[in-house]
Structures are given as C-alpha cells and as structure tokens.
Amino acid sequence: MNRFVKIAGYITGGIVALMVLLVACFYFYVKIEEPQPDFANYLEQEREEIDTDFYKIGDNWLKKSDTGLWELYVKGGGFERGVMEGKLQKELAAQQEEAFVNQIYKMIPSQFLLRQMKYFIAYFNKDLDHHITQEYQEEIYGESLFASDEYDYIAPKYHRMLNYHAAHDIGHALQGKNFKVGCTSFAAWGDRTADSTLLIGRNFDFFVGDEFAKNKVINFVNPDEGYKLMMVSWAGMIGAVSGMNEKGLTVTLNASESEIPTTAATPISLVAREILQYAKNIEEAYVIAKKRKVFVSESLLIGSSEDGKTAIIEVSPTKTDLFEGTQNDYQICSNHFQGEVFKNDEINLNNLKQSSSAYRFELMTELVNEKPKLTVKDAVDILRNQNGLHGKNVGMGNEMAINQLIAHHGIVFKPEKLQVWVSTNPYQLGEFVCYDLNKIFALADTLKTKVELYERPLNIAEDPFLKSKDYQNFITFKKLKAKVQSGTDISEEEIRTLEASNPEYFDTYILIADYLNKRGEGERALAYYNKALTKEIATGYEKEKVLAAIKEIKEEE
C-alpha cells in the first residue's frame, strides 16, 4: 500500500512540476518587451477641460461635436501622440474596452473557453511586437499607460492594446466557414461623376455591438514624419480602417475569406495606417503593402488624387497583388479578390460560391450604373440602400444588401478637394457630416474655443428611414432577436411579433425555428425552416445549416 502511495505521490509531483514548467514556458515565450521611448515631458503635461466635452493638452485636443462625433487632434512623434491620445481619451477608451469585452462575453459565455482563448491569443501573438514598427509600438505604448485597470486580469495594458489591434484580423479568420464580414465600397471618376473628380464611398460593416459603435472618433493626426491624415476610428485604436491624408490618398479595408493564421504578423489596420501616413500615390502604397507580412486576406481600396483613380491592393499571408480594374471610370470592391494572382485560388473561389460577396459586387455595380453622373448625395444613397438586386426586398439587415444595418460607419471621400463625409449614428442612417482637411489642419494648432469644424452647408441629411414604421419594426426585431439568442424564453405573442417585424428576412424564420427546435417542437420548427428557404438566404453556409436542421428533424420523426 505504501508503495502505491509513494508512486501516486511521484506521479502527482511530476504532474505539478510539469504544469509549473508549462506555465513558466508559456510566460517566457509570450513575454512582449515594452518600448523604451524618450519620455521627455509628455507625461507631466496635464489635460485641461476648456468647455463641456472639450479638452486640451498644449496644441492637442479632443472635443465632441453637436453631431455626436468625437474629434481628436494630436501631433508629434509616436510616443508623444500615444500619450496625448491616452490622456485625452482616457474615459472614452475605458468605455470602448468595456463594450468590447462585454461583447466577447456575450459571444463566448463559457469562462473556461474564454480562458483558453486568452492563452491561445497570447501565445499566437507572442511575436506581435516584432511585426509593428517602432513608431507605432511607441504610440500604442503611450496610449496604454492610461488604459483602464479593470481588465488587467486579461493581460498587462500594453499587451492588451497590441492585441486589440489584431482583433479584427484574428476574428475574421476564425469565423471561417461562417464568414459574415460584408464591407462594400466603390469609386468613380471622369465621366462617371458630376464634376469629373474622384468620388469614393464605403460602408465599414464591423459590428461589435451597438455600444462599441456609439462613440466614433474622427482622428486628425499631424505626425513629425510623413503626411497629415484623418481616420474614422474609436478610442484606443491607432490603426486605420477608413482614412485620407493631406495628399488626397485614401485607404479603406475590405476583408476577404482567409485560412486560420498560424503565426503573428502585422495587423492590417496598421498597414493601412502606414500607407496613409507615408504614401502619396498608388505606387507608393503598393510598395508599403508588399513589405509587410499580414495575418489575413484583405483588399485595400486605394484612392489617389495624384493618379485620379483607385486601385485595389489584394494581400494574403503569402502573396500581394495590385488590381487596377477592368473599367476605366469606376471600380467596385466587396469581399473577394479580382486580380490574376488570387482569383483562381481555392479559398477565393469558395468565397465567391458560398458568401454574399459576389451578390453584393453585382448589386453595387447595378446601383452605380443607375446614376450616370454620381454626386456625393448619390454615393450616400447607395451606401444606405437596403434592397437586393433589381430593388427586391430581402429583409432588413440582410448581408446581401449594401446597407446591412450593422455598419460602424459609412464614409464618402472627394480626394481632389480633400473633403470627407462621415455618417453619424445609427449606422450610416444619420446625417453625413462634411470635413474639409485643408481647413481643419490650417486651424488645428490654434483652436482655443469649442467651435464646430464641419461644413454645415455640405452635410447630407439623415435617412428618412429613421422616421419610418419600418425602422421601429427593425428595433423590435433586434430586441427580440437578442432575447432569443440569450436563451430567454419568449411567449407565443412574441414569436408572432418577431415574425411580423421583419417578414422578408430569412434569419427571422431561422431564429424562430432554432428556438422551437431546442424546445423539442420539431414539427413547428420544420415549418419555419422551410419558410426561411423561400427567402433570400445570404450565404451558402447558412443555407446548408438550414438544410441540415431539416434533415435532422425528419430523421427523428
């Protein structure tokens, strides 16, 4: 007996020693060194509250417009900018992180899975800092010094801020066969626009909950090196997803389906930021993109005032291509590759077959061609369009539409005039606010009072849809959808209300069918699954799930 106890003790001791070794190895390998910038006197400068929602530190400032948009101006080198961003946006960044983490908890309610994901991401990104330029490491580090203490249990502040910049890349790759990132963009110039100048529009359909999109920040950046630029972003984010620099070069991101990444690389938003800061034309943008190794597959629509047109830089973890288009006066970009390098890749072909990208590409082409001479108002109308091909009602929120009612923002650029229009909440339905970069950067260093910076006469009014009964129905639909997805029981009356709130949307019937099926009401669920099949289902993946559910119910009968 003592012999067995002794052996058991050896085994237990061995397991404990192994676990200690594994944990030690984990923390050794995931150790990310913090930058060692010149602190100068940046940390000593205090934030001043000049007016309600208007803060300054030297020439740097943050203020809230009467449109609801936050406007941020920072200048200097990487670390200086980061410190200013961190101090000025401290409360906003804390709210943004809270919204992000809360949404993760909703998506992954299991504490065990969350812990495993935490360690997976930490290990996966152990070399992340090696793929980020020193300038941007220092900017992120400067911001991190003022991050919330509340989430230190997830990771140290600098580690968290670095990893948040890779969240978009890892998230869209891990969605895999359930790929639902649906940004759509277009550009027109020459004979296709009312004034013959370049016009670009896009929806950034990145949804991490309504709270995450609540506080949009328009970043105006005056760096020591490179070009002045603007970006639409959120507190804590220095990467670019939509932006334009003082040379009239624009960048917008459109995700494509990817393999699951196997190693750390440069987050695509930081590649886009580098292009905005250091490129003045399409050729220079392409040179920057080619020298960066990225996580995932992405299309970067580059607009250039110097070139008078757009081109698409298509990147993956292994290849890069420049697609200049087949039309000489307009270009469409959704979520698949079009150039020779990628177009016959198996992943791209599967994406075309299974996702909504090809449908939205055709739809955007149809909408652009309906307007012989595009104006900014036409561009906004296109970005707000909720119908399918040939004006078909596909239901509110359908991924097949240009406007899926999930956009973080819609944006329109006129690069040759350095003008940009940014949507206000909700989605791209609120007023589109016009900024003139010439004026913004001319007065930025001297702003002393809280004044509105946008060009009021050029703003585009809110979508009339906001005042409609359909919009109220959509709000009802969202509330009931959230209730169903949370696992809460709903009444028969709520089931009828859910169906009536969005009757042309396939997902309405899938939601009800899944709910009934989990309750053991297979026969009723079957009727709703079959009803879903009569609607426009956005992706092949979703249709396959419906067919599999129908087959399972029938086999159980």
PALUM-258806 format. One record per residue (C-alpha): residue in three letters; x, y, z. Coordinates in pm, whole numbers, plus 50000, padded with zeros to 5 digits. Each point is the difference from the previous one (the first is absolute). Example, Ala and Ser with C-alpha at 12.3 -4.5 7.8 and 13.67 -1.06 7.14 Angstrom:
% residues 2
{site ALA; {51230; 49550; 50780}};
{site SER; {50137; 50344; 49934}};
This chain:
% residues 557
{site MET; {50000; 50000; 50000}};
{site ASN; {50280; 50241; 50094}};
{site ARG; {50166; 49918; 49668}};
{site PHE; {49685; 50106; 49810}};
{site VAL; {49971; 50317; 50208}};
{site LYS; {50362; 50079; 49925}};
{site ILE; {49949; 49941; 49625}};
{site ALA; {49686; 50213; 50006}};
{site GLY; {50199; 50271; 50175}};
{site TYR; {50269; 49983; 49735}};
{site ILE; {49738; 50025; 49722}};
{site THR; {49823; 50291; 50170}};
{site GLY; {50328; 50178; 50059}};
{site GLY; {50099; 49939; 49639}};
{site ILE; {49671; 50143; 49873}};
{site VAL; {50032; 50308; 50221}};
{site ALA; {50362; 50050; 49888}};
{site LEU; {49895; 49962; 49636}};
{site MET; {49719; 50254; 50045}};
{site VAL; {50238; 50246; 50165}};
{site LEU; {50246; 49948; 49715}};
{site LEU; {49729; 50050; 49737}};
{site VAL; {49876; 50320; 50165}};
{site ALA; {50357; 50127; 50033}};
{site CYS; {50066; 49920; 49633}};
{site PHE; {49674; 50168; 49900}};
{site TYR; {50085; 50325; 50172}};
{site PHE; {50358; 49983; 49873}};
{site TYR; {49891; 49961; 49639}};
{site VAL; {49717; 50252; 50007}};
{site LYS; {50209; 50269; 50164}};
{site ILE; {49970; 50321; 49796}};
{site GLU; {50256; 50267; 50076}};
{site GLU; {49866; 50349; 50059}};
{site PRO; {50156; 50277; 49790}};
{site GLN; {50246; 50233; 50170}};
{site PRO; {49914; 50340; 49848}};
{site ASP; {50140; 50335; 50098}};
{site PHE; {49746; 50114; 50260}};
{site ALA; {50092; 50369; 49963}};
{site ASN; {49733; 50204; 50182}};
{site TYR; {49692; 49848; 49835}};
{site LEU; {49889; 49815; 50313}};
{site GLU; {50017; 50316; 50210}};
{site GLN; {49755; 50198; 49787}};
{site GLU; {49650; 50015; 50145}};
{site ARG; {49673; 49981; 49812}};
{site GLU; {49793; 50319; 50022}};
{site GLU; {49621; 50006; 49973}};
{site ILE; {49934; 50312; 49791}};
{site ASP; {49626; 49948; 49958}};
{site THR; {49742; 49723; 50025}};
{site ASP; {50146; 49702; 49807}};
{site PHE; {50298; 50209; 49885}};
{site TYR; {50346; 49912; 50133}};
{site LYS; {50349; 50126; 49914}};
{site ILE; {50364; 49915; 50068}};
{site GLY; {50215; 50261; 49831}};
{site ASP; {49901; 50002; 49632}};
{site ASN; {49832; 49658; 50029}};
{site TRP; {49625; 49983; 50059}};
{site LEU; {49689; 49783; 50020}};
{site LYS; {49649; 50131; 49963}};
{site LYS; {49651; 49873; 49937}};
{site SER; {49812; 50151; 49707}};
{site ASP; {49631; 50081; 50018}};
{site THR; {49962; 49718; 49746}};
{site GLY; {50103; 49746; 50265}};
{site LEU; {50338; 49930; 49837}};
{site TRP; {50316; 50040; 50208}};
{site GLU; {50283; 50191; 49830}};
{site LEU; {50363; 49942; 50105}};
{site TYR; {50312; 50187; 49893}};
{site VAL; {50348; 49881; 50098}};
{site LYS; {50347; 50087; 49877}};
{site GLY; {50362; 49897; 50049}};
{site GLY; {50193; 49675; 50000}};
{site GLY; {49859; 49656; 50079}};
{site PHE; {50034; 50002; 50379}};
{site GLU; {49888; 50363; 50032}};
{site ARG; {49689; 49932; 49793}};
{site GLY; {49923; 49688; 50203}};
{site VAL; {50027; 50183; 50333}};
{site MET; {49773; 50278; 49873}};
{site GLU; {49749; 49750; 49865}};
{site GLY; {50007; 49807; 50326}};
{site LYS; {49953; 50306; 50223}};
{site LEU; {49739; 50170; 49784}};
{site GLN; {49792; 49686; 49939}};
{site LYS; {50046; 49824; 50333}};
{site GLU; {49628; 49971; 50082}};
{site LEU; {49900; 49926; 49641}};
{site ALA; {50262; 49726; 49973}};
{site ALA; {49875; 49841; 50324}};
{site GLN; {49643; 50000; 49865}};
{site GLN; {50121; 49853; 49670}};
{site GLU; {50188; 49718; 50171}};
{site GLU; {49700; 49926; 50221}};
{site ALA; {49773; 49979; 49693}};
{site PHE; {50249; 49771; 49824}};
{site VAL; {50049; 49766; 50294}};
{site ASN; {49625; 49985; 50074}};
{site GLN; {49932; 49902; 49639}};
{site ILE; {50261; 49723; 50025}};
{site TYR; {49822; 49868; 50311}};
{site LYS; {49672; 49997; 49806}};
{site MET; {50159; 49809; 49714}};
{site ILE; {50190; 49757; 50223}};
{site PRO; {49816; 49968; 50333}};
{site SER; {50215; 49707; 50117}};
{site GLN; {50268; 50114; 50246}};
{site PHE; {50206; 49690; 49920}};
{site LEU; {50001; 50072; 49625}};
{site LEU; {50081; 50365; 50066}};
{site ARG; {50304; 49901; 50204}};
{site GLN; {50117; 49762; 49728}};
{site MET; {49952; 50268; 49735}};
{site LYS; {50195; 50246; 50213}};
{site TYR; {50300; 49766; 50013}};
{site PHE; {49967; 49906; 49633}};
{site ILE; {50000; 50364; 49887}};
{site ALA; {50284; 50089; 50237}};
{site TYR; {50214; 49715; 49862}};
{site PHE; {49895; 50064; 49641}};
{site ASN; {50097; 50367; 50029}};
{site LYS; {50318; 49944; 50199}};
{site ASP; {50209; 50161; 49723}};
{site LEU; {49744; 50264; 49905}};
{site ASP; {50228; 50287; 50099}};
{site HIS; {50263; 49880; 49750}};
{site HIS; {49757; 50077; 49717}};
{site ILE; {49907; 50352; 50111}};
{site THR; {50222; 50297; 49924}};
{site GLN; {50177; 50167; 50289}};
{site GLU; {49799; 50318; 49941}};
{site TYR; {49666; 49820; 50037}};
{site GLN; {50123; 49788; 50293}};
{site GLU; {50082; 50322; 50183}};
{site GLU; {49665; 50157; 49910}};
{site ILE; {49809; 49696; 50129}};
{site TYR; {50221; 49991; 50311}};
{site GLY; {49930; 50368; 50066}};
{site GLU; {49626; 49935; 49984}};
{site SER; {50028; 49690; 50219}};
{site LEU; {50145; 50200; 50291}};
{site PHE; {49651; 50144; 50054}};
{site ALA; {49794; 49687; 49932}};
{site SER; {49747; 49870; 50251}};
{site ASP; {50121; 49787; 50294}};
{site GLU; {49678; 49799; 49988}};
{site TYR; {50119; 49754; 49738}};
{site ASP; {50351; 49938; 50126}};
{site TYR; {49887; 49643; 50074}};
{site ILE; {49984; 49946; 49622}};
{site ALA; {50354; 50123; 49936}};
{site PRO; {50230; 50293; 50080}};
{site LYS; {49884; 50325; 49843}};
{site TYR; {50259; 50019; 49721}};
{site HIS; {49940; 49634; 49907}};
{site ARG; {49625; 50065; 49985}};
{site MET; {50034; 50307; 49782}};
{site LEU; {50227; 49815; 49757}};
{site ASN; {49763; 49705; 49979}};
{site TYR; {49693; 50218; 49949}};
{site HIS; {50163; 50124; 49680}};
{site ALA; {50010; 49638; 49879}};
{site ALA; {49642; 49919; 50110}};
{site HIS; {49849; 50080; 49660}};
{site ASP; {50248; 49770; 49825}};
{site ILE; {49968; 49703; 50237}};
{site GLY; {49622; 50041; 50028}};
{site HIS; {49927; 49995; 49631}};
{site ALA; {50236; 49706; 49940}};
{site LEU; {49848; 49791; 50280}};
{site GLN; {49651; 50057; 49862}};
{site GLY; {50108; 49767; 49721}};
{site LYS; {49703; 49834; 49837}};
{site ASN; {49763; 50236; 50177}};
{site PHE; {50162; 50302; 49840}};
{site LYS; {49774; 50301; 50044}};
{site VAL; {50219; 50303; 49948}};
{site GLY; {49823; 50187; 49721}};
{site CYS; {50159; 50339; 49929}};
{site THR; {49927; 50140; 49655}};
{site SER; {50166; 50296; 49826}};
{site PHE; {50013; 50174; 49664}};
{site ALA; {50176; 50280; 49816}};
{site ALA; {49921; 50205; 49690}};
{site TRP; {50180; 50275; 49807}};
{site GLY; {50013; 50174; 49664}};
{site ASP; {49676; 49973; 49804}};
{site ARG; {49833; 49807; 50285}};
{site THR; {49991; 50287; 50253}};
{site ALA; {49817; 50332; 49986}};
{site ASP; {50318; 50210; 50024}};
{site SER; {50236; 49743; 49836}};
{site THR; {50204; 49966; 50320}};
{site LEU; {50064; 49684; 50200}};
{site LEU; {49714; 49892; 50231}};
{site ILE; {50028; 49706; 50244}};
{site GLY; {49739; 49848; 50230}};
{site ARG; {50008; 49711; 50245}};
{site ASN; {49817; 49835; 50289}};
{site PHE; {50213; 49862; 50283}};
{site ASP; {49787; 49705; 50109}};
{site PHE; {50192; 49912; 50315}};
{site PHE; {49751; 49922; 50276}};
{site VAL; {50109; 49946; 50360}};
{site GLY; {49669; 50112; 50150}};
{site ASP; {49820; 50334; 49999}};
{site GLU; {50191; 50124; 50305}};
{site PHE; {50332; 49951; 49819}};
{site ALA; {49883; 50222; 49711}};
{site LYS; {49851; 50265; 50228}};
{site ASN; {50308; 50224; 50034}};
{site LYS; {50159; 50041; 49658}};
{site VAL; {50320; 50205; 49992}};
{site ILE; {50117; 50204; 49703}};
{site ASN; {50378; 50000; 50040}};
{site PHE; {50196; 50289; 49852}};
{site VAL; {50370; 49913; 50022}};
{site ASN; {50298; 50232; 49942}};
{site PRO; {50305; 49772; 50029}};
{site ASP; {50362; 50113; 50018}};
{site GLU; {50072; 49771; 49703}};
{site GLY; {49779; 49937; 49700}};
{site TYR; {49674; 50164; 49897}};
{site LYS; {49716; 50146; 50204}};
{site LEU; {49697; 49775; 49994}};
{site MET; {49649; 49932; 50125}};
{site MET; {49846; 49667; 50101}};
{site VAL; {49659; 49888; 50125}};
{site SER; {50070; 49785; 50302}};
{site TRP; {49929; 49946; 50370}};
{site ALA; {50188; 50080; 50319}};
{site GLY; {50307; 49781; 50048}};
{site MET; {50038; 49923; 49629}};
{site ILE; {50292; 50148; 49804}};
{site GLY; {49951; 49777; 49695}};
{site ALA; {49803; 50114; 49696}};
{site VAL; {49688; 49840; 49854}};
{site SER; {49879; 50309; 49807}};
{site GLY; {50210; 50310; 49947}};
{site MET; {50157; 50266; 49777}};
{site ASN; {50327; 50194; 50016}};
{site GLU; {50090; 50356; 49900}};
{site LYS; {50117; 49881; 49657}};
{site GLY; {49654; 49874; 49916}};
{site LEU; {50087; 49631; 50044}};
{site THR; {49726; 49785; 50155}};
{site VAL; {49995; 49650; 50147}};
{site THR; {49703; 49778; 50084}};
{site LEU; {50010; 49635; 50112}};
{site ASN; {49787; 49715; 49862}};
{site ALA; {50057; 49662; 50165}};
{site SER; {50018; 49682; 49794}};
{site GLU; {49968; 49638; 50109}};
{site SER; {50324; 49866; 50146}};
{site GLU; {50165; 49692; 50131}};
{site ILE; {50042; 49994; 50379}};
{site PRO; {50329; 50181; 50063}};
{site THR; {50280; 49799; 50155}};
{site THR; {50234; 50273; 50113}};
{site ALA; {50006; 50365; 50096}};
{site ALA; {50035; 50267; 49734}};
{site THR; {49922; 50369; 49947}};
{site PRO; {49636; 50086; 50072}};
{site ILE; {49841; 50118; 49675}};
{site SER; {49875; 50325; 50159}};
{site LEU; {50362; 50095; 50076}};
{site VAL; {50100; 49929; 49640}};
{site ALA; {49716; 50232; 49892}};
{site ARG; {50117; 50263; 50251}};
{site GLU; {50356; 49982; 49867}};
{site ILE; {49873; 50048; 49644}};
{site LEU; {49797; 50304; 50105}};
{site GLN; {50293; 50153; 50182}};
{site TYR; {50275; 49930; 49747}};
{site ALA; {49849; 49960; 49649}};
{site LYS; {49884; 50270; 49760}};
{site ASN; {49897; 49781; 49705}};
{site ILE; {49901; 49644; 49909}};
{site GLU; {50354; 49886; 49919}};
{site GLU; {50137; 50110; 50337}};
{site ALA; {49706; 49835; 50179}};
{site TYR; {50072; 49672; 49820}};
{site VAL; {50369; 50012; 50097}};
{site ILE; {49905; 50034; 50368}};
{site ALA; {49743; 49719; 49983}};
{site LYS; {50247; 49761; 49833}};
{site LYS; {50259; 50035; 50273}};
{site ARG; {49762; 49907; 50286}};
{site LYS; {49907; 49643; 50094}};
{site VAL; {49631; 49989; 50094}};
{site PHE; {49770; 49767; 50198}};
{site VAL; {49714; 49963; 49760}};
{site SER; {49867; 50065; 49649}};
{site GLU; {49880; 50353; 49937}};
{site SER; {49923; 50243; 49719}};
{site LEU; {50123; 50357; 50049}};
{site LEU; {49818; 50242; 49772}};
{site ILE; {50248; 50282; 49937}};
{site GLY; {49874; 50331; 49864}};
{site SER; {50253; 50247; 49866}};
{site SER; {49955; 50365; 49911}};
{site GLU; {50340; 49993; 49827}};
{site ASP; {49896; 49705; 49781}};
{site GLY; {49640; 50115; 49960}};
{site LYS; {49865; 49648; 50058}};
{site THR; {49997; 49703; 50237}};
{site ALA; {50169; 49660; 50009}};
{site ILE; {49962; 49701; 50230}};
{site ILE; {50297; 49852; 50187}};
{site GLU; {49912; 49635; 50066}};
{site VAL; {50203; 49839; 50279}};
{site SER; {50019; 49662; 50172}};
{site PRO; {50254; 49849; 50241}};
{site THR; {50195; 49871; 49696}};
{site LYS; {49933; 50226; 49700}};
{site THR; {49928; 50359; 49895}};
{site ASP; {49844; 50132; 49680}};
{site LEU; {49902; 50338; 49855}};
{site PHE; {49667; 49992; 49815}};
{site GLU; {49935; 50312; 49797}};
{site GLY; {49661; 49890; 49873}};
{site THR; {49835; 49923; 49670}};
{site GLN; {49800; 50324; 49973}};
{site ASN; {50162; 50333; 49923}};
{site ASP; {49756; 50216; 50197}};
{site TYR; {49883; 49805; 50306}};
{site GLN; {50098; 49717; 50233}};
{site ILE; {49805; 49770; 50233}};
{site CYS; {50139; 49817; 50304}};
{site SER; {49819; 49751; 50224}};
{site ASN; {50155; 49700; 50178}};
{site HIS; {50166; 49790; 49733}};
{site PHE; {50314; 50038; 49793}};
{site GLN; {49986; 50108; 49635}};
{site GLY; {50362; 50009; 49880}};
{site GLU; {50187; 49730; 49811}};
{site VAL; {50218; 49897; 50296}};
{site PHE; {49708; 49891; 50223}};
{site LYS; {49686; 49960; 49791}};
{site ASN; {50042; 49625; 49943}};
{site ASP; {50114; 49914; 50354}};
{site GLU; {49783; 49732; 50158}};
{site ILE; {49911; 50218; 50301}};
{site ASN; {49901; 50290; 49775}};
{site LEU; {49790; 49778; 49774}};
{site ASN; {49825; 49851; 50303}};
{site ASN; {49943; 50349; 50136}};
{site LEU; {49835; 50104; 49672}};
{site LYS; {49777; 49693; 50011}};
{site GLN; {49902; 49997; 50367}};
{site SER; {50005; 50361; 50125}};
{site SER; {49792; 50304; 49907}};
{site SER; {50299; 50180; 49847}};
{site ALA; {49926; 49925; 49633}};
{site TYR; {49635; 50100; 50048}};
{site ARG; {50092; 50333; 50159}};
{site PHE; {50258; 50063; 49728}};
{site GLU; {49730; 49959; 49736}};
{site LEU; {49757; 50209; 50206}};
{site MET; {50249; 50285; 50048}};
{site THR; {50076; 49994; 49626}};
{site GLU; {49627; 50027; 49929}};
{site LEU; {49955; 50294; 50240}};
{site VAL; {50303; 50190; 49868}};
{site ASN; {49884; 49957; 49641}};
{site GLU; {49655; 50136; 50083}};
{site LYS; {50162; 50342; 50053}};
{site PRO; {50169; 50133; 49683}};
{site LYS; {50169; 50290; 50184}};
{site LEU; {50059; 49916; 50365}};
{site THR; {49984; 50266; 50271}};
{site VAL; {50077; 49977; 50373}};
{site LYS; {49626; 49970; 50069}};
{site ASP; {49979; 49711; 49750}};
{site ALA; {50292; 49831; 50177}};
{site VAL; {49827; 50031; 50337}};
{site ASP; {49675; 49864; 49854}};
{site ILE; {50188; 49697; 49868}};
{site LEU; {50161; 49935; 50340}};
{site ARG; {49655; 50014; 50164}};
{site ASN; {49829; 49767; 49750}};
{site GLN; {49832; 49704; 50175}};
{site ASN; {49861; 49817; 49696}};
{site GLY; {50135; 49710; 49803}};
{site LEU; {50054; 49976; 49626}};
{site HIS; {49737; 50175; 49787}};
{site GLY; {49852; 50163; 50311}};
{site LYS; {49890; 49672; 50161}};
{site ASN; {49904; 50011; 50368}};
{site VAL; {50243; 49759; 50170}};
{site GLY; {49909; 50099; 50356}};
{site MET; {50157; 50251; 50238}};
{site GLY; {50354; 49906; 50101}};
{site ASN; {50065; 49749; 49721}};
{site GLU; {50370; 49959; 49923}};
{site MET; {49914; 50005; 49629}};
{site ALA; {49911; 50370; 50017}};
{site ILE; {50251; 50286; 49982}};
{site ASN; {49847; 50136; 50321}};
{site GLN; {49981; 49712; 50248}};
{site LEU; {49909; 50227; 50293}};
{site ILE; {50315; 49904; 50190}};
{site ALA; {50258; 50250; 49865}};
{site HIS; {50237; 50163; 50244}};
{site HIS; {50005; 50285; 49749}};
{site GLY; {49940; 50097; 49641}};
{site ILE; {50242; 50241; 49835}};
{site VAL; {50036; 50193; 49673}};
{site PHE; {50323; 50160; 49873}};
{site LYS; {50072; 50270; 49741}};
{site PRO; {50382; 49977; 50003}};
{site GLU; {50073; 50278; 49752}};
{site LYS; {49816; 50247; 50225}};
{site LEU; {50119; 49837; 50325}};
{site GLN; {49638; 49968; 50111}};
{site VAL; {49855; 49706; 50193}};
{site TRP; {49646; 49919; 50117}};
{site VAL; {49957; 49779; 50310}};
{site SER; {49672; 49846; 50116}};
{site THR; {49855; 50066; 50343}};
{site ASN; {49807; 49747; 50208}};
{site PRO; {49832; 49769; 49947}};
{site TYR; {50197; 49804; 49740}};
{site GLN; {50010; 50200; 49674}};
{site LEU; {49648; 50133; 50054}};
{site GLY; {50084; 50321; 50187}};
{site GLU; {50116; 50325; 49845}};
{site PHE; {50321; 49977; 49793}};
{site VAL; {50229; 50274; 50133}};
{site CYS; {50247; 50171; 49765}};
{site TYR; {50357; 50086; 50104}};
{site ASP; {50244; 50203; 49789}};
{site LEU; {50354; 49887; 50087}};
{site ASN; {50150; 50321; 49863}};
{site LYS; {49807; 50200; 50259}};
{site ILE; {50039; 49751; 50285}};
{site PHE; {50379; 49987; 49983}};
{site ALA; {50027; 50375; 49943}};
{site LEU; {49831; 50078; 50333}};
{site ALA; {50077; 49689; 50208}};
{site ASP; {50302; 50140; 50187}};
{site THR; {49816; 50320; 50090}};
{site LEU; {49664; 49862; 50115}};
{site LYS; {49922; 50165; 50332}};
{site THR; {49620; 49992; 50025}};
{site LYS; {49739; 49735; 49935}};
{site VAL; {49883; 50068; 49645}};
{site GLU; {49849; 49768; 49741}};
{site LEU; {50254; 49891; 49740}};
{site TYR; {49777; 49840; 49740}};
{site GLU; {49863; 50165; 49684}};
{site ARG; {49630; 50028; 50089}};
{site PRO; {49871; 50102; 49651}};
{site LEU; {50162; 49689; 49849}};
{site ASN; {49857; 49748; 50249}};
{site ILE; {49763; 49729; 49870}};
{site ALA; {49676; 49969; 50199}};
{site GLU; {49909; 49688; 50197}};
{site ASP; {49827; 49712; 49827}};
{site PRO; {49616; 50039; 50006}};
{site PHE; {49993; 49630; 50093}};
{site LEU; {50083; 50108; 50358}};
{site LYS; {49652; 50155; 50034}};
{site SER; {49817; 49704; 49846}};
{site LYS; {49789; 49720; 50146}};
{site ASP; {50243; 49754; 49842}};
{site TYR; {50282; 50136; 50213}};
{site GLN; {49792; 49952; 50315}};
{site ASN; {49931; 49645; 49884}};
{site PHE; {50373; 49945; 49958}};
{site ILE; {50064; 50117; 50357}};
{site THR; {49735; 49752; 50118}};
{site PHE; {50163; 49727; 49793}};
{site LYS; {50344; 50070; 50152}};
{site LYS; {49865; 49990; 50357}};
{site LEU; {49817; 49672; 49949}};
{site LYS; {50295; 49849; 49814}};
{site ALA; {50229; 50085; 50293}};
{site LYS; {49750; 49847; 50240}};
{site VAL; {49982; 49675; 49802}};
{site GLN; {50377; 49978; 49961}};
{site SER; {50050; 50053; 50374}};
{site GLY; {49805; 49680; 50067}};
{site THR; {49705; 50181; 50160}};
{site ASP; {49655; 49850; 49945}};
{site ILE; {49764; 50203; 49784}};
{site SER; {49621; 49987; 49987}};
{site GLU; {49783; 49899; 49705}};
{site GLU; {49910; 50365; 49958}};
{site GLU; {50369; 50090; 49980}};
{site ILE; {50055; 49732; 49737}};
{site ARG; {49723; 50156; 49789}};
{site THR; {50143; 50349; 50060}};
{site LEU; {50348; 49883; 49900}};
{site GLU; {49868; 49852; 49675}};
{site ALA; {49797; 50313; 49918}};
{site SER; {50287; 50239; 50077}};
{site ASN; {50222; 49885; 49712}};
{site PRO; {49799; 49759; 49781}};
{site GLU; {50224; 50005; 49688}};
{site TYR; {50320; 49918; 50189}};
{site PHE; {50101; 49633; 49991}};
{site ASP; {50166; 50020; 50342}};
{site THR; {49667; 50088; 50164}};
{site TYR; {49875; 49649; 49926}};
{site ILE; {50330; 49832; 50090}};
{site LEU; {49995; 50173; 50340}};
{site ILE; {49647; 49876; 50073}};
{site ALA; {50073; 49651; 49861}};
{site ASP; {50317; 49961; 50209}};
{site TYR; {49812; 50115; 50309}};
{site LEU; {49714; 49753; 49946}};
{site ASN; {50236; 49718; 49908}};
{site LYS; {50194; 50038; 50327}};
{site ARG; {49667; 49979; 50185}};
{site GLY; {49924; 49668; 49834}};
{site GLU; {49736; 50140; 49764}};
{site GLY; {50153; 49850; 49688}};
{site GLU; {49686; 50003; 49786}};
{site ARG; {49940; 50373; 50054}};
{site ALA; {50369; 50070; 49951}};
{site LEU; {49993; 49814; 49669}};
{site ALA; {49736; 50238; 49863}};
{site TYR; {50213; 50303; 50089}};
{site TYR; {50316; 49847; 49850}};
{site ASN; {49811; 49938; 49678}};
{site LYS; {49870; 50358; 50006}};
{site ALA; {50361; 50123; 50028}};
{site LEU; {50081; 49812; 49680}};
{site THR; {49742; 50212; 49812}};
{site LYS; {50194; 50318; 50085}};
{site GLU; {50334; 50133; 49873}};
{site ILE; {50254; 49817; 50218}};
{site ALA; {50323; 50198; 50008}};
{site THR; {50264; 49724; 49993}};
{site GLY; {50042; 49639; 49899}};
{site TYR; {50118; 49922; 50352}};
{site GLU; {49672; 50120; 50151}};
{site LYS; {49792; 49811; 49746}};
{site GLU; {50196; 49682; 50075}};
{site LYS; {49925; 50041; 50372}};
{site VAL; {49627; 50032; 49927}};
{site LEU; {50000; 49691; 49779}};
{site ALA; {50195; 49804; 50264}};
{site ALA; {49748; 50100; 50270}};
{site ILE; {49708; 49892; 49778}};
{site LYS; {50168; 49666; 49930}};
{site GLU; {50065; 49936; 50370}};
{site ILE; {49637; 50073; 50095}};
{site LYS; {49867; 49770; 49728}};
{site GLU; {50234; 49719; 50106}};
{site GLU; {49873; 50026; 50358}};
{site GLU; {49633; 49969; 49897}};
